[in-house]
Every structure is written in structure tokens, then in C-alpha cells.
Amino acid sequence: MSNDQNQGTEYWAKQLSNVELPVLSTVMQEISAVTQADDSCATQLSEIILKDSALTAKVLRVANSAYQNPNTENPINTISRAVVQLGFQGIKAISLSVMMVDSLLKHEPKERMLEWMARGFHTGVQAENLLMHAGGNEKEEEVFITSLLLHVGEMAFWSCKNKVADELDESLDAKSAGDSEIEQEILGTSMKQITQALAAQWNLGKHVEEALNPGHHPSKATEAVLLGDEISIAAEKGWDSQEFRDVLVKASLYSGLGLEDARKMIEEGADKAASVAVTYGANKICHLIPSTVEKEEKPEPKSLKADPQLQLDVLREMGTMVEQMVDINTLFQMVVEGIHRGIGLDRVALCLIDPKVTTMTAKYVLGENSDEWRSDMRFPVISDQDNLFAHCLHSRQYLWLRRNRASNLNHLINKKIERLIDTSNCLISAVYASNRPIGVIVADKGKDGVEISPEQHESFDHFSQQTSMSLAMLAAKRKEALKNKR
């Protein structure tokens, strides 16, 4: 008998979170905490996504899919724009879904995990359709992510490789008793209890909690999720099975559609679920969804590199956002993202100064191994001789420090600056709004990174100039708007 047997709910929740899926657990908790906090903002959510270039690419791929963005003439090129266009909760749902799919399909999971993930996607689409026809007032993205997380315990457990999973798998195949009885005997708990524990531990929110414990008077959205779950399981028995005919009646009553129209809605939902799964990178599960659609294989996105077209797109969007008088935090986030992903600079920080121009502090930071920038990049800027950043700010220069090139600025580089950035391979620029100093932009290729190219230097300077111009225009527009109000 394995030492993992009969350990109970708390043991398995901790085992899955801390041992089997620590990265997924951490990011799920981060995203959930940000999106549920009263004082949270879109910038915080964007920063979590942008810390991982692969996650960024996948979120943007989903955001630009026909499912999320039917208006393909206006593609979403940045996470900042995605949050504006699809909403805070929409990007949360996409991010959690992408992270879960990516983590659970990374290795070779058991067939049972693929089955539960397929049901999750199928349930999500069916629940969205049901709620739409029933006139529910909950946002559909919440219904989708709740559906996908409804069996997160099963998916997490069956994504792992251990002897207990193998034994449970064999016992469930043998079917000597009901699933929950077999789970209790071998695990000391049930999959539903594990899911409830993970939902609490990962702080997945009230919608998931209610779906797992619906009570006597569940919300319209929870009813849609639970009915969608029934549909996904019944459809596996066959479109003409008694199980499906029974659930079809329930769907008809809930949605207000006739039986024929309800069947059409469900069958179209199954076809759609298969294509949605492909969009999220879950190609492996499509054959498990009762669908008539031919599945399309899509290539995985490539790693971060310079993208001239993205640079142009971001610069164009910056102009649009100025016209719309967008929140300045969104503009700053877009600038940093454009330099990071568009120019291909590994670490980027936009440092803002205090009102009295005494100190600059990193406020927007992107890139791997840049945690120190966020916590430690704080320098005095009272005099242009205080340090390298102060000199750049006061002289309004665009600096390119290069390897094997002599510099007359060495006296402005202290040990703290040397620890934080690669002072032989970095770019620094001052940011102003007309004559008002705003801060500096700092970027490098990481310690021991490849040399910054002349093209990257030129693009960085252009972004910096455009940032200052955008801030000046935004200030003028707001001043004019204020004047017109009086």
C-alpha cells in the first residue's frame, strides 16, 4: 500500500498545490487575488501576465480569436488593449484558462484528465448559451471560467503521475462500486472534496464556490453551469441516448426554447466547444468533445523576439489612446509592453519621479529576473550629478551604454546601479510632458545578454520620444477639456 493512500482532503490539496503543480497554484492565486481585491487595477493583472512571454502570446492569441474578438479588422496587439477591450474579468478568465491548460497538458497526462478538461470546455460553452437564452444577468466570462474550474480537482489529480493515481485508475475501470466510493476507499476523500479544497486554497472566488455548493436557491448562472455539466456528460452517451433526452428536457425548460431549438443550440455548442479548445491550445482534448467539426491544429507561439510590426501597432494605439484620453496608467503599461515585446528588450522599467523631483522609483517593470528592479530601483534625482539616471533626467538625453566603448559617465555609476542593470549594455531615456519632467525609461538585455543592436537603439529612442509627445498631448487635451467645463 502506498504512503499516499487514505490521506484525506487536506493532504491531497497540499500535495497537488505544493508538490505536483506549484507554478499553476502560484499564478492562479496571484490572478485571483488581483481580480478580487477591491483596490486592484488592470495594470496589476497586466503585469502578472506579461511576466511570462509564453503566457502573454497565448492570452493575445485567445483574445484575437473569433470566439473573443469577432471584429478581426481591429486586432488586439497588447495586453493593455486586451484589458480595455475585453474587460478585467474577461482577461482574468482567459488567463486562468490558458494557465490551467498549459500546466496540465505540459506532460503526458492520463486519459481521465483529458476527459475532464474536454468536459470543462464543453460545459463552459453550453453554460454560456443557456444563460444567454435564459436572460441571466451574470457576465458570460464568469460562467465560462466557473465551468472550466468545476472539476479542477479531477484535472489536477489525473495530470500527476504516482502509484495511487494508477491504482485508482485501475479500480475505476473495474467499477466494483460507484466512483465516489472507490475514491473514498483509496484516497480517503472524494474528487469533489479535493476540488472544494483547491478552490478555497487558490481563492477561485464566489462563483466557483457556489457551483460546488449550490444550495437550494442557486443563481441563474450557477444553474447554467450545473446544467451545462450535465449536458457535457450526457452527450458522451450519444445524441440519441436516454441520458441526453432527459437533459434536453431540462435545457428546454431552463432556456425557454422548444425541444428542437434546444437540441440545435446544444449541438452547435458542442461544435463550438471543440474550436474554442483549439484556441486555448487544448488540441489534445478535441476528439473527446462530441463534435462534428474538423479540428484545426495551430502552432505554438514562438518565444519573445523583436517584432517591428508590433512596434508600429503599439505606436499607433498610443496615438488612439491619447485621442480617447485614456487612463495614463494604461498608456504607461502599453509603452513598457511595446519596448519589451516589440523591440525585444528583455528588461524594461518606467521610473516615475515624485512631485518635488527628488526621487525616481520604478513603477512599471517587465521582464524575467527583474524583481530587484521593482523593489530596489529607487534613486535620488535632485541634481544631475547624483547618479546616471538623474543625469539623464536633467539633461534630457537618450543614453546608450555599450560594451567596449569608453564612456565619460562612469563617475555617475555606483555599485547599486551596477548590481541592478547591465551598465555596459543598456538604454536610458528621459521622459517629459512638454517641460515637465516625468521620469526615465530603462532597458537592457539582462545580465550577460546579447548586445543591443543599432535597430533596437533607434526604436527605443523613437518610443521614448513618442511617449513624451503623447504625454504632452494628453495634458493639453485634459487642460482643454477642463477649460470647456468651466
Secondary structure, DSSP 8 states (H G I E B T S, - for coil): --TTTT--HHHHHHIIIIII-HHHHHHHHHHHHHHHSTT--HHHHHHHHHT-HHHHHHHHHHHTSTTT---TTS---SHHHHHHHH-HHHHHHHHHHHHHHHHHTSS---HHHHHHHHHHHHHHHHHHHHHHHHT--S-HHHHHHHHHHTTHHHHHHHTS--HHHHHHHHHHHHTSS-HHHHHHHHHSS-HHHHHHHHHHHTT--HHHHHHHS--SS--HHHHHHHHHHHHHHHHTT-TTSHHHHHHHHHHHHHH---HHHHHHHHHHHHHHHHHHHHHTT-GGGGGGS---S--------------HHHHHHHHHHHHHHHHTT--HHHHHHHHHHIIIIII--SEEEEEEE-TTSSEEEEEEEESTT-HHHHHH-EEE-SSTTS-HHHHHHHHT-EEEE-TT---TTGGG--HHHHHHS-TTSEEEEEEEETTEEEEEEEEE--TT-----HHHHHHHHHHHHHHHHHHHHHHHHHHHHHHHH-
